[in-house]
């Protein structure tokens, strides 16, 4: 089986584009397909999302909820203290940024960090460091970039 390495590869399997580096591609039935561990990509993605400088998108909210295996109601009640209708509305924003309150988005980012990172005392210290970093981030003041769409 023929293989090659792609220096960058855009993976859309989690519902939104993720740039992967140094991906092995396999030639299958005349088509190049990535050889990736989807679980590992999901784990790495959930670790990186809190530090994204742009607002979270609807697809990313849905990914976060699905990653933690939560229903709309459970996620709404336990994570963001909002109604399940509000969470469903955010998810419908799709590839665009949600209109969720900035404080709720910050708390969601901290929830992710807490769930995936804090198991030891050192990790708890890292969590506090991340908390301070997110509080100081200016991502909430950035205007979303225009989408590029073919007119044809």
C-alpha positions as CSV (number, residue, x, y, z in Angstrom):
1,X,0.0,0.0,0.0
2,X,1.4,3.4,-1.0
3,X,1.8,6.1,1.7
4,X,2.9,9.7,1.8
5,X,3.1,12.4,4.5
6,X,1.0,15.5,4.3
7,X,2.7,18.4,6.2
8,X,-0.8,19.8,6.9
9,X,-4.2,18.1,6.6
10,X,-7.6,19.6,7.3
11,X,-9.7,17.1,9.1
12,X,-13.5,17.8,9.4
13,X,-14.6,14.6,11.1
14,X,-15.4,16.3,14.4
15,X,-17.8,18.7,12.9
16,X,-15.4,21.6,12.3
17,X,-12.1,22.0,10.6
18,X,-8.9,21.0,12.4
19,X,-5.5,21.4,11.0
20,X,-3.4,18.3,11.6
21,X,0.4,18.2,11.0
22,X,2.5,15.4,9.5
23,X,-0.4,13.1,8.7
24,X,0.3,9.8,7.0
25,X,-1.9,9.3,3.9
26,X,-2.8,5.9,2.5
27,X,-3.7,5.3,-1.2
28,X,-7.0,3.4,-1.0
29,X,-8.9,2.7,-4.2
30,X,-7.1,5.6,-6.0
31,X,-7.9,8.1,-3.2
32,X,-5.5,9.4,-0.5
33,X,-7.1,8.9,2.9
34,X,-5.6,10.0,6.3
35,X,-4.4,7.4,8.7
36,X,-5.4,9.0,12.0
37,X,-6.6,7.9,15.5
38,X,-9.9,9.8,15.8
39,X,-10.0,9.4,19.5
40,X,-6.5,10.9,19.9
41,X,-7.5,13.8,17.6
42,X,-10.6,14.4,19.7
43,X,-8.6,14.3,22.9
44,X,-6.0,16.8,21.5
45,X,-8.8,19.0,20.2
46,X,-10.7,19.2,23.6
47,X,-7.4,20.2,25.2
48,X,-6.7,23.0,22.7
49,X,-10.3,24.5,22.4
50,X,-10.1,26.5,25.7
51,X,-7.1,28.4,24.3
52,X,-8.6,29.3,21.0
53,X,-8.5,33.0,20.6
54,X,-11.7,33.2,18.6
55,X,-15.2,32.7,20.0
56,X,-16.4,29.2,20.1
57,X,-18.6,28.1,17.2
58,X,-21.9,26.2,17.3
59,X,-20.2,23.1,16.0
60,X,-17.5,23.3,18.7
61,X,-20.2,23.6,21.4
62,X,-21.8,20.5,20.1
63,X,-18.4,18.7,20.0
64,X,-17.7,19.7,23.6
65,X,-21.1,18.5,24.8
66,X,-20.7,15.2,22.8
67,X,-17.1,14.7,24.0
68,X,-18.3,14.7,27.6
69,X,-21.3,12.5,26.6
70,X,-23.9,14.9,27.9
71,X,-27.5,15.5,26.8
72,X,-28.6,19.1,26.1
73,X,-30.4,19.2,29.4
74,X,-27.4,17.9,31.5
75,X,-24.9,20.2,29.7
76,X,-27.2,23.2,30.1
77,X,-27.8,22.5,33.8
78,X,-24.4,21.2,35.0
79,X,-22.0,23.1,32.8
80,X,-23.3,26.4,31.6
81,X,-26.3,27.1,34.0
82,X,-28.6,27.9,31.1
83,X,-31.7,26.3,29.5
84,X,-31.3,23.4,27.1
85,X,-33.0,25.7,24.6
86,X,-30.1,28.2,24.9
87,X,-27.6,25.4,24.3
88,X,-29.5,24.1,21.3
89,X,-29.6,27.7,19.9
90,X,-25.8,28.0,20.3
91,X,-25.3,24.7,18.5
92,X,-27.5,25.9,15.6
93,X,-24.9,28.7,14.9
94,X,-22.9,26.0,13.1
95,X,-19.6,27.2,11.9
96,X,-20.3,30.7,13.1
97,X,-19.5,32.1,16.6
98,X,-22.3,31.7,19.1
99,X,-23.9,34.7,20.8
100,X,-23.4,33.2,24.3
101,X,-22.5,35.6,27.1
102,X,-18.8,36.1,27.4
103,X,-18.7,35.0,31.0
104,X,-20.5,31.7,30.2
105,X,-18.0,31.0,27.4
106,X,-15.1,31.7,29.8
107,X,-16.6,29.3,32.4
108,X,-17.1,26.7,29.7
109,X,-13.5,26.9,28.7
110,X,-12.5,26.6,32.4
111,X,-14.8,23.6,32.7
112,X,-13.0,21.9,29.9
113,X,-9.6,22.6,31.4
114,X,-10.7,21.3,34.7
115,X,-12.2,18.1,33.3
116,X,-9.2,17.1,31.1
117,X,-6.3,18.5,33.2
118,X,-6.7,18.5,37.0
119,X,-5.9,15.2,38.6
120,X,-2.9,16.1,40.8
121,X,-1.8,19.1,42.8
122,X,0.6,20.2,40.0
123,X,-2.3,20.0,37.5
124,X,-4.5,22.0,39.8
125,X,-1.8,24.7,39.8
126,X,-1.8,24.6,36.0
127,X,-5.5,25.0,36.1
128,X,-5.2,28.2,38.1
129,X,-2.6,29.5,35.6
130,X,-5.0,28.7,32.8
131,X,-7.8,30.4,34.6
132,X,-5.8,33.6,34.8
133,X,-4.7,33.3,31.2
134,X,-8.3,32.9,30.0
135,X,-9.5,35.8,32.1
136,X,-6.9,38.0,30.4
137,X,-7.6,36.8,26.9
138,X,-8.9,39.3,24.4
139,X,-10.6,36.7,22.2
140,X,-14.0,38.0,23.3
141,X,-13.3,41.4,21.8
142,X,-12.3,40.1,18.4
143,X,-14.7,40.5,15.5
144,X,-15.3,37.2,13.7
145,X,-13.5,36.9,10.4
146,X,-15.7,36.9,7.3
147,X,-16.4,33.5,5.8
148,X,-15.0,32.7,2.4
149,X,-17.7,31.2,0.1
150,X,-17.7,30.5,-3.6
151,X,-20.3,32.5,-5.4
152,X,-20.7,29.7,-8.0
